[in-house]
Amino acid sequence: MSAPDAAARTVRGRVVVAYDGSAYQGWQTQKTGCGVQQVLEAALKRIFPGVGPVHGSSRTDTGVHAQGLVAHFDVPIEEWRMTSRKLVLAVNAHLPDDVRIMRAARASPTFHARFDAAGKEYRYQIWNAPAHHPLLRRTSWHVPRPLEVKLMREAASRLVGTHDFRAFTNNPGYARSDCTRTLSACRVSRRGPLITVSIEGDGFLYKMCRNIAGTLVQAGLGKLSPTDIDGILAQRDRRVAGMTAPAHGLVLWRVRYGKKSSQIHLDSTEDTDE
């Protein structure tokens, strides 16, 4: 059967997935340990026996969370017998409590959750107080020493734009020809002890967001100057940037799509590490 014939006999579904990444080895199916992808595929298989592989928009790292990861999958047309609302309820009934489909829709046969993504937003949470808040211990990094948010903001502003982010990525274990990425925003906000670093861009390198967060914290501690960011970028050497922030403070917040892909996301007001 040709590809067009196969596509004509299937329905492409797309979903927004939220999960607490504490118990998972990241998004992708793993040879050892468990990835979020495999538990979602198993749940979908209970509803749609002929469902194909699930393709995610992002490959979050071990321990990283998500509230807006987008995924797509193909279902034989004869098995697609429910509304999108009922699909959410049915699949969630077969998922563990730390993984949930938040929204579902029928997508264009050509839609691809990863390759059609126009941009992503990650948010990193820091609890800046002598004692860590017990309700946020799984979703924020506890930094007990006082942080100067003004310095963090100045440093963050220097990361916006198109740069070679080689200094902010760890070795993924394979060769990379290009480490150039464009950040459209890098903001630092504070609400009481809770500091949030919001990073938006067209794509991210391995542990890039966590390395940015760690570097901004070091700026907030006075261990580096905001103007040092320019030299760190220019040197393109991971050893000159700041620490890698812990995985549990990072959340994939949302994925943006262009007009052709009809955007689907959750916004915080309603609403890998790659």
C-alpha positions as CSV (number, residue, x, y, z in Angstrom):
1,M,0.0,0.0,0.0
2,S,1.4,3.4,-1.0
3,A,1.9,6.2,1.6
4,P,-1.0,8.3,0.2
5,D,-3.3,5.2,0.4
6,A,-2.2,4.5,3.9
7,A,-2.8,8.1,5.0
8,A,-6.3,8.0,3.5
9,R,-7.2,5.0,5.7
10,T,-6.0,6.6,8.9
11,V,-6.9,9.6,11.1
12,R,-4.1,11.7,12.6
13,G,-4.7,12.7,16.2
14,R,-2.8,15.3,18.1
15,V,-2.7,15.8,21.9
16,V,-1.3,18.2,24.5
17,V,0.4,16.1,27.2
18,A,1.3,17.2,30.7
19,Y,3.4,15.1,33.1
20,D,5.4,15.1,36.2
21,G,8.8,13.8,35.0
22,S,10.1,12.7,38.4
23,A,9.6,9.0,37.7
24,Y,10.6,9.0,34.0
25,Q,13.8,8.8,32.0
26,G,12.6,11.6,29.8
27,W,10.0,11.6,27.1
28,Q,11.4,9.0,24.7
29,T,10.9,5.2,25.1
30,Q,14.0,3.8,26.8
31,K,15.8,0.4,26.7
32,T,16.2,0.7,30.4
33,G,13.9,2.7,32.6
34,C,10.6,4.1,31.4
35,G,9.9,7.1,29.1
36,V,6.6,9.0,29.0
37,Q,6.2,8.1,25.3
38,Q,5.9,4.4,26.0
39,V,3.2,4.7,28.7
40,L,1.2,7.0,26.4
41,E,1.6,4.5,23.5
42,A,0.4,1.7,25.8
43,A,-2.6,3.7,26.9
44,L,-3.6,4.6,23.3
45,K,-3.2,0.9,22.3
46,R,-5.9,0.0,24.9
47,I,-8.3,2.3,23.0
48,F,-7.0,2.0,19.4
49,P,-5.5,-1.5,18.8
50,G,-4.1,-0.4,15.4
51,V,-2.6,2.9,16.6
52,G,0.9,3.7,15.2
53,P,3.9,5.2,17.1
54,V,3.5,8.4,19.0
55,H,5.7,11.3,17.8
56,G,6.5,14.0,20.3
57,S,7.4,17.7,19.8
58,S,10.3,17.5,22.3
59,R,12.7,15.1,23.8
60,T,12.7,16.2,27.4
61,D,15.5,15.0,29.7
62,T,15.3,12.6,32.7
63,G,13.3,14.3,35.5
64,V,12.1,17.3,33.4
65,H,8.4,18.0,33.5
66,A,5.9,19.2,30.8
67,Q,2.5,20.9,30.7
68,G,2.4,21.6,27.0
69,L,4.2,18.8,25.0
70,V,2.4,18.1,21.7
71,A,2.3,14.7,20.2
72,H,0.7,13.1,17.2
73,F,-0.3,9.5,16.2
74,D,-2.2,7.7,13.4
75,V,-5.3,5.6,14.0
76,P,-7.1,3.3,11.5
77,I,-10.1,5.3,10.4
78,E,-12.5,2.5,11.3
79,E,-11.2,2.7,15.0
80,W,-11.7,6.4,15.3
81,R,-15.2,6.3,16.8
82,M,-15.2,9.0,19.5
83,T,-15.1,12.7,20.0
84,S,-11.9,14.4,21.0
85,R,-13.4,15.1,24.5
86,K,-14.2,11.4,24.9
87,L,-10.7,10.5,23.7
88,V,-9.2,12.6,26.5
89,L,-11.3,10.8,29.1
90,A,-10.7,7.3,27.7
91,V,-6.9,7.6,27.3
92,N,-6.5,9.2,30.7
93,A,-8.3,6.3,32.3
94,H,-5.4,4.1,31.2
95,L,-2.5,6.5,32.1
96,P,-0.7,6.7,35.5
97,D,-1.6,9.7,37.6
98,D,1.5,11.6,36.7
99,V,0.8,11.7,33.0
100,R,-2.3,13.3,31.5
101,I,-3.7,14.3,28.1
102,M,-5.0,17.8,28.5
103,R,-6.4,18.4,25.1
104,A,-7.0,16.3,21.9
105,A,-7.9,17.1,18.3
106,R,-8.0,15.7,14.9
107,A,-5.1,16.9,12.9
108,S,-4.2,17.3,9.2
109,P,-2.7,14.1,7.7
110,T,0.5,16.1,7.1
111,F,0.8,17.6,10.6
112,H,4.0,16.6,12.5
113,A,4.4,17.5,16.2
114,R,8.2,17.9,16.0
115,F,9.0,19.1,12.5
116,D,6.1,21.6,12.3
117,A,7.0,23.3,15.6
118,A,7.9,27.0,15.1
119,G,9.1,27.5,18.7
120,K,9.0,26.3,22.2
121,E,8.9,27.9,25.7
122,Y,10.5,26.4,28.7
123,R,10.2,27.7,32.3
124,Y,12.6,27.1,35.1
125,Q,11.5,27.6,38.7
126,I,13.8,28.6,41.6
127,W,12.7,28.8,45.2
128,N,14.9,31.5,46.7
129,A,14.4,31.3,50.5
130,P,16.3,29.8,53.5
131,A,13.8,26.8,53.6
132,H,12.4,25.0,50.5
133,H,8.7,25.0,50.1
134,P,7.6,21.4,50.6
135,L,4.9,21.6,48.0
136,L,7.4,22.8,45.3
137,R,10.2,20.4,46.2
138,R,9.6,18.3,43.0
139,T,9.2,21.3,40.6
140,S,11.7,23.9,41.7
141,W,15.4,24.3,42.5
142,H,16.1,25.4,46.1
143,V,18.7,28.2,46.2
144,P,18.9,29.4,49.8
145,R,21.3,32.3,49.3
146,P,19.7,35.6,48.2
147,L,19.6,36.2,44.5
148,E,19.8,39.6,42.9
149,V,17.1,39.4,40.2
150,K,18.2,42.6,38.5
151,L,21.6,41.0,37.7
152,M,19.9,37.9,36.5
153,R,17.6,39.9,34.1
154,E,20.6,41.9,32.7
155,A,22.4,38.6,32.0
156,A,19.3,37.0,30.5
157,S,18.8,39.9,28.1
158,R,22.2,39.2,26.6
159,L,21.2,35.7,25.5
160,V,18.3,37.0,23.4
161,G,18.9,36.8,19.6
162,T,20.8,34.4,17.3
163,H,24.0,32.9,18.8
164,D,26.2,29.9,18.8
165,F,25.1,28.3,22.2
166,R,27.9,25.8,22.3
167,A,28.9,27.1,25.8
168,F,25.4,26.3,27.1
169,T,25.1,22.7,25.9
170,N,26.4,19.4,27.3
171,N,27.9,16.7,25.1
172,P,24.9,14.6,23.8
173,G,27.2,11.7,22.8
174,Y,27.1,12.4,19.0
175,A,28.7,15.0,16.7
176,R,26.8,18.3,16.0
177,S,27.6,20.5,13.1
178,D,25.6,23.5,14.2
179,C,24.9,24.9,17.7
180,T,23.3,28.1,16.5
181,R,19.8,28.8,17.9
182,T,17.6,31.9,18.2
183,L,16.1,32.9,21.5
184,S,13.1,35.3,21.1
185,A,12.8,35.9,24.8
186,C,14.7,35.1,28.1
187,R,12.9,36.7,31.0
188,V,13.4,36.5,34.8
189,S,10.4,37.3,37.0
190,R,9.9,37.1,40.8
191,R,6.9,36.6,42.9
192,G,7.9,36.4,46.5
193,P,10.5,33.7,46.9
194,L,9.6,32.1,43.6
195,I,11.8,33.1,40.6
196,T,10.8,32.0,37.2
197,V,13.1,32.0,34.1
198,S,11.1,31.9,30.9
199,I,13.0,30.9,27.8
200,E,11.5,31.0,24.3
201,G,13.2,30.0,21.1
202,D,13.1,28.2,17.8
203,G,14.9,25.1,19.2
204,F,17.1,24.0,22.1
205,L,20.3,22.0,22.5
206,Y,20.9,19.2,25.0
207,K,20.6,20.7,28.5
208,M,20.7,24.2,27.1
209,C,17.8,25.5,29.3
210,R,19.2,24.1,32.4
211,N,22.7,25.5,31.7
212,I,21.2,28.9,31.1
213,A,19.3,28.7,34.4
214,G,22.4,27.7,36.2
215,T,24.4,30.5,34.7
216,L,21.7,33.1,35.5
217,V,21.7,31.9,39.1
218,Q,25.5,32.4,39.3
219,A,24.9,35.9,38.0
220,G,22.3,36.5,40.7
221,L,24.8,35.3,43.3
222,G,27.4,37.8,42.0
223,K,29.8,35.0,40.8
224,L,29.8,36.4,37.3
225,S,28.8,39.7,35.8
226,P,26.0,40.1,33.3
227,T,28.5,41.4,30.7
228,D,30.4,38.1,31.1
229,I,27.6,36.5,29.0
230,D,29.1,38.1,25.8
231,G,32.5,36.4,26.4
232,I,30.9,33.1,27.3
233,L,29.0,33.0,24.1
234,A,32.1,34.0,22.1
235,Q,34.3,31.3,23.6
236,R,31.9,28.5,22.7
237,D,33.3,26.4,25.5
238,R,31.0,24.6,28.0
239,R,33.6,25.0,30.7
240,V,33.3,28.8,30.9
241,A,29.5,28.9,31.5
242,G,27.7,28.3,34.7
243,M,26.5,25.1,36.4
244,T,23.8,22.8,35.1
245,A,20.6,23.5,37.1
246,P,18.8,20.4,38.4
247,A,16.3,18.8,36.0
248,H,13.3,18.9,38.4
249,G,13.0,22.7,38.1
250,L,12.4,22.7,34.3
251,V,9.0,22.5,32.6
252,L,8.3,22.4,28.9
253,W,5.6,25.1,29.0
254,R,4.2,25.2,25.4
255,V,5.0,24.5,21.8
256,R,4.1,27.0,19.1
257,Y,3.0,26.2,15.6
258,G,2.6,28.4,12.5
259,K,-0.7,29.1,10.7
260,K,-0.4,26.0,8.5
261,S,-0.3,23.7,11.5
262,S,-3.1,25.4,13.5
263,Q,-1.5,26.1,16.9
264,I,-2.5,23.9,19.9
265,H,-1.2,24.7,23.4
266,L,-2.1,25.5,26.9
267,D,-1.4,28.9,28.3
268,S,-0.7,29.4,32.0
269,T,-3.4,31.9,32.4
270,E,-6.0,29.7,30.8
271,D,-3.4,27.6,29.3
272,T,14.8,18.7,25.9
273,D,15.5,20.2,27.9
274,E,16.6,19.0,24.7
